[in-house]
Amino acid sequence: MTATLEDRPATEVRHGELRAWVEHLDVPKGLRIEIIRGTIMMSPTPSFKHGAIVRRLYDQLAPQLAEDMVAQPVYSIAAPDNGDDFCWPDLVVVPAAIEEEEGWLLSADTVELVVEVVSPNNPANDTVVKPEEYARWSVPMYLMIDPRNGTVRLHWDPAPDGYRTRTDIAFGETLTLQGPLKDIEIDTSDFPTYEKKERGSAAKPPKPES
């Protein structure tokens, strides 16, 4: 059973010294920053295919969500048990009222769904570490989309030692969400997969006409 927002006690976002230092850090353009288990993590701007999956997922979620809920690709989530850790997921589903608030960090108890598209550079972060952290933070559902092998995994029913239940599908199949979002279906048929050498090559400009 997935707890609703009303079932989960509200908590305030705490602020630690490491996070305060990061907030004033001059982060180079094109890098995303997170603090996970006390370690500062920087990752490059996602690839075009990564971004395409996030947009296509957003386009499906938005019309299916209740009027008081929104899908957002720009919010970070603060760890509830320390003042430093935070994750910057690819997409979250949260109450629409949050858009009128100040700040940039979500309290984990406001999040219904968190989405990560697996990065080819550091896949263990999305496939191993974040499922453990999001479950420990009591995020009801974690949707992991893996373009390396064309699979989708939905984790739900969080516990301190991990999610208790999961659903696995392949690209091309339809996934039904759980809990308060149980009426929402995600069609994965147009999700692209990575090529073997996806990273490290910029998009080539068109050749000039002779």
N, C-alpha and C positions, 0 to 999 in steps of 0.2 A: 504494500500500500504506500502510495506517495503522499507525503504531507502537503497540504495546501499552504499558501502564504499565511492564512489565518492561524494555522496550527503551529507555525514556527515562531518562536519568540524573536522579536526584533532586537538587533544588537547594533551598537555604534561602531563605526569604523575606527580602529585604533591606529596610532601613528608612532612608528619606531624610528630610531636614529638612521638606520640604513635606508629606509624609505624616504625619510626627509632629505638625505643626501642625494638620492636618485632624483627626487623632485626638482632639485636645483642643478642637476647634471646637464651639461650641454651635449645632448645626444646627437650624433651625426645623422644627417638626413638619410632616410631609407632604412633606418634600424628601428626595430621594436624592442622594448625593454620590459622585463618582468623580474620579479624576485621570487624564486621558488626554493623553499627549504633553506633560506638564508643565503642563497647564491644568486648574484645578479646574472641574468641571462639576456643576451642580445641576439636578435635574429634578423636576417635581411627582410626587406619588403617581399611579401609573397609573390609567387610567379603568376603569370596570366591565367593559367588553368586553375590554380588555387583560388584566385579572385573570382573566376567564372563560377566555380562551385558555390562560393559564398553568396554571390548575387542571385544565382538560380534558386538556391535554397530560400533566400530572403523573399524572392518573388512568389514562392509557394506559401511560405508561412504567413506573410502579411495579410492576405485576404481571408485566411482561415482563423486567425486569432480573434478573440473577443475584443470588443471596442476598448476595453480598459487595459489591454496588453499590447506590447509592441515588440518587434524584433529589432535589435540594435547591433551594428557591427563595430562600434567604437568604444564600448565601455569595458573597463577593467574591474576585476573582482578582488576584494580584499580578503585575506585570510581572517577568520573570526577568532583565532586563538593566538595571534601575535600581531605586532604592529608593523611588521616589515613585509611579509610575503604578499604578493598580489600576482594575479595572472591576467593576461590580455588575450582573451579568447577571440575566435573569428566572428562569433555571433552569440548573442544571448537573447532570451525572452524574459522580459521584466514588465512590471506595471507601467502603464503609460504615464502615470503621475510623476515618475522619476525624471522625466524630461523637463519638468519645471523646476527641479531642485538645483542647488549649487553643488560644485564638487565634480570629481572625475572617477571616484572609486565606489563601486557598488558594495553594499553589505551582502554577504553570501545568502542571507535568508530572504532576500528579495528576488532571487533568481529562480525561475522555473526550469529553464533549459539552457545548457551551455553547449556550444558547438566548436569543435576543433577539426580543421582539415589537416591531416598529417603532413608534416614537413619532411621532404627527402633528406634534409641536412641533419636533422636530429629527431628521428622518428620516435625514439624511446621516450622523449619528453611528452609526446601526445598519447602514446600507446600504453605506457607504464606509469610514469610519474603523475601525470594529470588525472587519470582515473582515480588513483589513490587519494590525491589531494582533494579533488572535487567531492568525492564520497565522504571524506573526513570533514569537509566543510558543510556537509548535509545538503548539497545541491541535488535536487530531486532526480534530474536526468542529465546524462552526458552523452552527446551524440558525436561519435568519432567517425569521420569520413576519410577513407584511405585510398587516394588515387594511385598509390604504388601498385596495388593489386586489385583495385576495383571493388572494394568491400565497404560496408557500413556496419557499425556496431552501436547499438543503443544500450547504454547502461542505465539502470534505474534501481530504486529501493536502496538508498545509501545507508551505510553503517560505518562505524569508526575504522573497520578493517577492510573496507572496500564495498563496492556495489554488490548486492546479493543476486541480481537478475540481469540478464542481457538478452538481446535479440540480434542475430547476425543475418545480413542479407548481402547479395551481390548487386553491383550496379546493374540497372535494368529492372530491378524489382521495386515494389512499393512498400514503404515502411509506415507503420501506424505508431504514433507516439503513445505515451502512457499518462496515467494520473489525470490532472486537470486539463491536459492537452490531448486526451485520448481520442478525440474526434478528428484530429489532424492527421492527414496522410501526406507522405513525402514520396514523390516520384523521382527515382534516381536515374531514369533512362538517359537523361542528357548530361550526366556528370562525366567530364573527361578524365582520362587516366594519364599519369605521367609517362613520358618516354624514359628509356634507360638513362640517358644523359640529359635530364630535364634542366638541371641547374648549371650555371656557369656560362651560358651562352645568351647574350642579349638578342632581342629581336632584330633581324637584319633589315636595314632600310632598302627600299626598292632600288634596283639598278637604274642609273640615269639613261634616258633614251639617247641612242646614238644619232 
